[in-house]
Amino acid sequence: MSTFVPTSEEDPVLAVVRFTSELSWADAGPEVADTQVSGLCMEAEEFMLSGRWLDLASLILTTVDLITSRVSEKDLECIFTVICNLVTRANTPDEALEMAQLISAKVVQQPTDRPALRLKILFNLYNLLENPYSKFFVYTKALDLAASGKVTENIIPSFKKIDSFLQEWNIGRLDMRQLFRSISNILKDNKSMAKDSFAFLTRYLATFSGSGEDASSMNEAKEEAVQAVVDFVRSPDIVQCDLLDLPAVAQLEKDAKYSLVYQLLKIFVAQRLDAYLDFHATNATLLKNYGLVHEDCITKMRLMSLLDLSSNESGEIPYSLIRDTLQITDDEVEYWVVKAITSKHLSCKMDQMNQVVIVSRHTARVFGLSEWQNIHSKLGIWKRNIANVISTLQANKISEGVQGVQGQVIR
């Protein structure tokens, strides 16, 4: 198989045109091939001289499409490196976007054929672009390719930088909505990233403001809202949830099909084990239909109920109250406290002599206005305490200085 090696004697773009056209016409015989190759090279030169970079990209991609399966990965990467670099010659940002769209469409056309390489090509294209929206467009294509080609492990690390990307892209609400849903779906396939998937699904639902949204748009979010509720209830690790505040979720309350799902969410967010057991007594089939296991739900509700008990102002919880609320035996109280501690949702001390749990920190089930006010109050106390310490230190320093001067005078 021939190998593409651009030389300094010919522009890399023309070298790619010549290489791909020769390979695509190789079976037609020398007479036909020479004519076609010469014609394509001349056309490419004309495009370059007149600055018609979009037409040039289209021309090269047409020939590449004919020989993709016949070249090595190394050659294909080299060819697309040259093609992608054409976006740096674009006359306007709009032209660069059109070229990026054209190149991306060709790259993702066969997502299962060397998907890791194709994803690498898209990343290369992304880095060559300057226009923020063009970058965003290519990134979304990379998401689609990673999912279709089953190489999501190559793009998941980039999710940690999404917030900085969003600042750079400065995209609108609809684009943001599409992005969050795609990322959530990718993470959902990775069981170890259930919390991250839930976080992005929540961010997706948060893009529906409720005001000004047409009915069809809000209706679009119903299935995802239900999925978010189910994911939250199912996950043993997620205890903090702000879904109730989202209009996309709130619409389920009056929906004939999903009102019970909303009721289940309210129980897990704001109520205790007894409320869940009452709900299960009449809606066991509903839970099974959504793949929820009753025993797992009881385990989570016991933890949620313990965290709810931890939110009292005194910071002390009698063992007997834990026993009755969690519906467990006296011997199981400390087991559940330790379980909450090891899950890092509770910091406390167990006073076995007085049969009391003394809470120093707990994860709030809902982080709303009252939680922010509590933090503001604590920060105010810490600020005053630090100010008092600084004042004391300064006073001591002045006192020591005066004493030193007096000692020198006496001597």
N, C-alpha and C positions, 0 to 999 in steps of 0.2 A: 504494500500500500504506500502511495506517495505521502510525503510529509510536507506541510506548509512551513516554509522558512523564509520570512520576509528579509530582504537585503536592503542595503543603503542605496542601491542604484535605482530603486523604484519606490514610489510612495506606498506605504503599507496598505492603504485602501485599495489602490490599483492592484497590488500584489494579491490581496484577498479576492478581488473580482476575477483576476486571471486564474488563480488556483481553483476557486469554486466552479467557474464556468468551464474550465478544462476538464474537471472531474465530472461535471454533470453532462457534458457532451462527449465524453470519452467513447461511448459505445456507438456513436453515430458515424464514425470513420473520420479520417484526417481532413478530407476536403470540406465536409459539413462542419466539423468541429472548429477548424481554423477560422472559417468565416464567422461562425457564431461567437467565438471567443473574441475575435477582433472587434466585432460589432458591439459587444457588451463593454469591452474596455474603452472603446471610443465614446460610447454613451456615458460611461462613468466619468471620463475625463471632462466631457462637456458639462456635466452636472457640477463637477468640482470647480471648473473655471467660472461658472455662472453663480456659484454659491447656492446651488439647489440641494442642500444637504438632506432634506426630507426625502426627495426623489432618489437621491443616491442610496440612502439607507434602505428604501423600499426595493431598489434594484438588487442590492446585495442580498437582502433577506430572501428574495425570490429564488436566487441561485442556491443559497445555503439550504433552503428547504428541500431541495432535490438531492442533497448529498449528506445530510445530517447522519444518516445511519451508516454511511460508508467511511467516515473519518474517525480517528481516535479521539479520546477525550481531550488529550493535549492539544490537538489541532483545532477541535471545536472551541475550546476555551480561548485559544489564540485568535481565532477568527472573530469570535464575539467580543473579544477585548478591543479589536480594531473597530468593529461596528459600534460598540457602546461609546467609544471615544468621539464618534461623530456628533454626539449631543453637545460637546464642548465647542463645536463650531457653529452651532445654531445662531441664527441672526436675531431671534427674539425668544423670550421665555415661552411663549405659546408654541413656537416651532420646536423648541426643546421638549416640551410636553408631548406634542404629537409624535415626535421621534421616539420618546420613551414609551409611549403607548404602543407604537408599532413594534418596537423591539420586544417589549414585554409580552405582547400577544403571541409573538413567534416562539419565545422561550417557554411559555407555559402551555403551548399547544399540545405537547406530549409529556405530561407531568410524570409519567411512570418510567420514561426513558432517561436514565442517568439523572434522576431528580436532584441529587446533591450537587452535581455540576451545574445544573440549570439554576439552582438557588444561588450558587456562588456567582454566576453571571449576573443575576439580578442585584446582588449585593454590590458588585462592581459598578453596575449601572447607577445604582443609588448614590454611591460615593462620588460619581462624576457629575451629578446634577447639582445645580445651584438653587433653582427655584424650589421653595418649600413645598408647594403643592405637588410638584412633579415627584419629589422625594416620597411624599405620602402615597401617591398613586402606585409607585413601584413597590413600596413596602406592602401595600395591600395585596398586590399580585404575588409577592413573595409568601405572604401568609397562605393564600390560596394554593400555591404550588407546594408548599411544605405539607399542607394537609392532604392534598390529592396524591402527592408522591410519597407520603408516609416518611418524611424526613423532618418531622417537627422538632426533633432534638437539636437541629441546626439553627432554629430560629427562636426557640424558647428563651435562651439567655438574653436576647434583646428586649424581652418584656420588662426587665428590670429598669430599662431606660425610657419606658413609654412616656413618663411624665415630662422628661426633658425633650423627647421627640415632639410631644404635643405643643410645647412652648415654641419650638422651632417651626413646626408645620402651620400652627395657627389656623386649624381647620374648623369648620362649622359643626353644629350639633348633629346633623344627619350623618356626616362623615365619621364623627366621633362614635356615633351609635353603631355604625357598621363595623368600625374597628374593634370596639369592646366586645361585640358579639362574636366576631371571628376569633379573637384571642381566647375568650371564655370557652368556645367550642374546642379549640386546640388543646387547652389545658384539661378539659373534661376527660379526654382520652387517657390522661396520665393520672393514675389513682393517687400518686403521692402529692399531686398538686391540686387537690380538691378545694382547699381553702383559697388558693389563687384564682381558680376558675370561678368560685362563688363571688370573690371580690370584683372580678371584671364583669360578671353577670349583673351584679348590683350596680356597677357604674353604668352599664348599658341601660338598665331600667331607670336610673336617675336622669337620663337624657330626656325622658318624657315628663314635661313640666305640668301637664294637665290643663293649663290655661292656653288657649289658642290652638290646642291640638285637635285635629279633626277626628271624627269617630273611628275612621278606618285605621288611622295611625295608632291610636290608643289600643284599638282592638288587636293590632299586630303584636302588642307586647304581652297579651294575656298568657299565651303559652309559656313564654320565658318567665313571666311572673310566677306562674304555678311551679315551674321547674326550680326557680330560686327558693321558693318555700319548701319544696321537697328536699332540695339539696341541704338547706339549713337544718331541717328536722333530722335528716339522715346522718349528717356529719357529727361524729362524737367530739370533734375538736373545735367546732365553731360555736361559741356561746354568746357572742355579741352580734346583734342584728338590728339594723335600722330600716328594714324593709317596710315596716308599717307606715313610715313617713313618706313613702314614695307613691305618687298618684297612680303609677302603672300597676302597683300592687293593691292600692286602696280600692281600685275599681272592681276587684274580685268580690268585695264584701256584698255588693248588690247584684252580683251575677248569679243567675239561677244554676249554672253548671258548676261554678267554682266557689260559691259562698262558704261551703264547709272547709275548703282549703284555707280560706282567709281566717276562719274561726280557729282552725288548728294552729295557724301562725300566731294568733293572739295569745293562745294558751302557752305556746313555747316561749314567747317573748315576755309576757307580762303576768302569767299565772303560775300555779304550782301543780304538783303531782296529782292532787285530788281532782282538779279540773280536767286533766288529761285522761284519767281513768274513767271519769263520767263520759267524756267524749268518745272514748274507745268503746264503751259499753253499747253505744248506739250506732257507731260508724266504723266497726271493725273491717267491713268489706272495703270501704273507701281507702283505708290505710294499705290494705293488701294490693289494691289496684294500682297504687303508686309505689309499690315495692318497699313499703315501710314495715319493719319488723317490730312487733309490739314490745318484745323484751328490750330491744335496743332503745326504743322510745322511752321506756320506763327508766332505763339507766341514764339517759340524757336528762330527762325531766327531774330526776333526783339531784343531779349535779346543778341544774338550773335553779331548782328550788333552794338548794343550799346557798347558792350565790345570792338569791333573793333575800334570804335570811341575813346574809352578811352585810346587807346594805343599811341595816338599822343604825341610827346615830350613836347609840351607846357603844357599838363595836363588840358587844358580848352576846353570845348565843348559848343558851342553856342546852345541855345534852338532850334533855327531855323534849325540847322544842324540835331539835333536829330529828330525833326518833319519830315523833308524831307526824311531822311534815313529810319526811321521806318514807314513812310507813315501813320502818325497819325495826330490828330488835336493839336492845341496849348494847349488845356486843358489837353491832355493826356501825355504831356511830363514828367511832374513831377511824374505821376503815374508809368511810366516805369522806371524812375530813382529809385524811392522808391522800385519798384519790384526787381530791380537788387541789391539794398542794402540789402533787407530782405533775398534774396537768398544767401547773403554773397559772391557774386562775384564782388562787387564794394564797395569801400569806397570813399565818396566824400562829398562835400558841394554844396548846390544849392544857388547861388547868384541870388535871384529873381529880385533884383533891376537892375542888369546888364544882366539878362537873360543868365547866364552862369553856367555850372556845372564844379566845380573845383575838379579834380580827384586826390586822394592821393594813391589809390591802386586799381588794378583790376586783375581779373583772366585772364591769357593769354590763348587764344584759342588753341595755339600750344606752347609747351615748348621745344624749340629747342636751337640751338647754340647761337642765338642772345639774348635769355632770360638768358642763362648762363653768357654771356658776360656782360649783364646788371647788374646781381647780383654781378659779380666780380668787376665791376666798383663801385657799391654802397658800397661794403665791403671795397674797397680801400679808399673811401671817409670817411667812418666811422672810419677806422683804423687811418687815418691821424688826424681826429677830436679828437679822444680819446688820441692820442699821444700829441696833442697840449694842451688838458686839463691837462694831467699828467705833462707836462713841466711847465705849469702855476702854478699848485699846488705846485710842487717842488720848483719853484722860490719864491713863496710866503712864503713857509716854511723856506727857507734859509734866506729870508729877515727878517722874524719875529725873527729868531734866532740871527741875527746880531744886530737887534734893542734891543733885550733883553740883550745881552752882553754889548752893549754901555751904556744902562741904569744902569747896575750894576757898570760899571767903573765910571760913573758920580757921583753915590752915594758914 
